[in-house]
Amino acid sequence: MTTHHQTVGKQFDSQANEYLTSQVHSQGPDLAFAKELIEQHHKEIKSAIDIGCGAGHLSYALAPLIDNVTATDSSSAMLDIVKEQAQSKSFINLDIKQCRAEEIAQNFSDIDLICSRYSAHHWTDFNSAIEQIGNAVRTGGYVLIIDIEGEINKIVDTHLQTIEYLRDASHVRNRDQNEWRHALETSGFTIEKYKSWPTRLQFDTWVNRMNTAEDKVDILRQLQLDANQEVKRALSIEKDGSFSPQTGLYWAKKQ
């Protein structure tokens, strides 16, 4: 029987290079705003952990601004890419470590900044991961979360979660704004900044990046065609199946 942890490895180890070249992951207004926030607080932040770093795009943005950055991921193939890229970019302050979000406090403590970009929807135990982050960040430190958000409208959210899972079996759940705010505040954080942007996911690129099986691609296309107008409008579903969910960014301080 395959565990979720094994499913994540199977999904991402084979597709690591796709995430290195992905425009969605390598650029975007969320990444630019994250850099602005770090620049504004650079005197307070000397150490940072990037949880679920993937191909490392957030880590590469942090490395020129922070003394010590550690990129963590459960996928060894992703970490191999980050190691190679760090060397090619001469980021001698960028290290790697294989671990899951739920293990962060077992490996790190008194960190100035813990961040995660497009990873949280894969966390097996969301509440445990947030608690671990709260334990690993020093008092007065920060957390930066960037992820595709779930929809508060549950009809729309059901559609979003379904197509996410069909496309990627390692998907657990996109959390909506209310869930994120509650989780962060419960773990001792005060949200200081929040922004969101529509993120257009071009259908063919989206499924190819995860090497989604052809039979599931057919189901995904049918689901998009059959979606009601409420869903199509909320997710900006296009004729070819491309759509635009919201990416949310949360910047919060540990009290």
Secondary structure, DSSP 8 states (H G I E B T S, - for coil): ---HHHHHHHHHHTTHHHHHH-HHHH--HHHHHHHHHHHHTTTT-SEEEEET-TT-HHHHHHTTT-SEEEEEES-HHHHHHHHHHHHHTT-TTEEEEE--GGGHHHH--SEEEEEEES-GGG-SSHHHHHHHHHHHEEEEEEEEEEEE---SSHHHHHHHHHHHHHH-TT------HHHHHHHHHHTTEEEEEEEEEE--B-HHHHHHHTT--HHHHHHHHHHHHH--HHHHHHTT--TTS-B--EEEEEEEEE-
